[in-house]
Amino acid sequence: MNLIPVIEKYFRDIEKGIDTDFIDRYYAADAVQTEQPNLLAPSGKVYNMTDLKNGNVSGNKGILSKQKIDIQKCFQSGNTVIVEALWTGTLALPIGQVPIGGHMKAHFARIFEFEDGKIIRQRNYDCFELF
């Protein structure tokens, strides 16, 4: 199964704004997402489905007015998809030195593992530009 179109749609849906069905649409019931240490999560973090639902539905509301994800490279090997991308978020609130309407940027790599067309494991390597 070609999973790259699934990932492309996943990122387009994030850009449009995450709705309450987003997590169930893309993630298996026992999915786990690991965020490696970065400027926003210095110790990293591991999320289960409950965490994903709570965080994604409320996570960026009020913080971002929009976001854009430019996929630089995307590879598939078996049930694994690896993505390298540039994320740009337009702020609705000031964060650090970035004012309202300013942009935060992150260069990231994400590794997605699928089972039956849904994400079962995801590892995020987010490299934020200083803000």
N, C-alpha and C positions, 0 to 999 in steps of 0.2 A: 504494500500500500504506500502510495506517495504521500508523505506527511507534510511536506513543505507547504502545500497550499493551506493546510490546516493552521500551520504556524503563521503564515502571512495573514490569514483572516483573524487569528487570535490577536495579532498586533494592531490590525485595522480596528477591531472592536475596542481595544484599549484606547486607541486614539479618539474614537467616537464617544467614549465614556462607558464605564463599566456599569451594567445593570445587575439586578438581583439574580438573574439566571446565568450570568457569565461563568461563575465557578462550576456549576453543574453541567454547563454546555461543554466545557473543555477538560475538566478534571475528573478522574476516577474517584469513587467514594473513599478510597484509602490513600489518596495522593499525599505526598510530602514534598514541600518546597524548602530548600535550604538557601539562605542568603549568606554569602561569604562576607567577612568583615569589610566595611566600607565607611565613608564619612558619616552616613546617616545611621548605620548600625555597626559601631566599632567592634562589638563582640560577635557579630553575625547573628543569625537567628534561624530557627527551624519552625516551620508552620505546618500544622495538620489541616484537615478540611474545615474544621470550625474556625480556626485562625484565619484561613484564606477567605472564608465567607465574611467574617466580621471585618477584616482588614480591607478587603477589596471593595466592599460595598460602601464603606465609610472612609477608606484610606485617603483618597485625594480630593474628596469633596471639600470645596472651600479653599483648598491650598493651591490648586492649579486651575487656570482658566482654560487651558488646552495643553495638549502634548502631541508630539510627533516622534515617530520611531522610523528611522531610516536604516533598513537592513543593508549591511555592507556585504556580508557573505552568509550563506546558509547551506549546510551540508546534511545529508542523511546517510546513515549507515545502519541498516536493519531497522530496529524500532527506536533509534536515537536520532534526534535532530540537534545540530549545533548551530547557533546563530551568533554572529557578531554584528552589532548595530550601534547607532548613535541615537540617544534619546535626548529630546529637548522639551523641557516643560516651561510654559509661560506661567508666571506666578500671579496668583490672586491675592496673596499676602506676602509681605516682605520676609525673606529668610536670609540671615547673615547679611552680607553686603549687597544682596540682590533686591532691588525695589519691586513694588507691585508693577506688573507688566514686563519685568525683566525676565531673563531666561536662565534656567539652570540646565547644565548639560552633563550627561554621563555616557561614557563609552562602556559598552557592556558585552559580555559573552554569556549566553545561556545554553544550558544543556537540558534538553527535554527527553524523557524516556516515555514511550507510549505502550499501552496495552489496550487492545480492542478499540483503537481510535481515540483514546483519551489519555491525558497526561497522568502518569503514575508517580514520576519523580522529576523534579526540576531543580537545577542548581544555578544560582545567579551569581555572576561575578561583575559587580557594578563599580566602575571607576568614575566617581564624580569629579568634575572640575571644581576647583575651590570656589566656595561661595561665601 
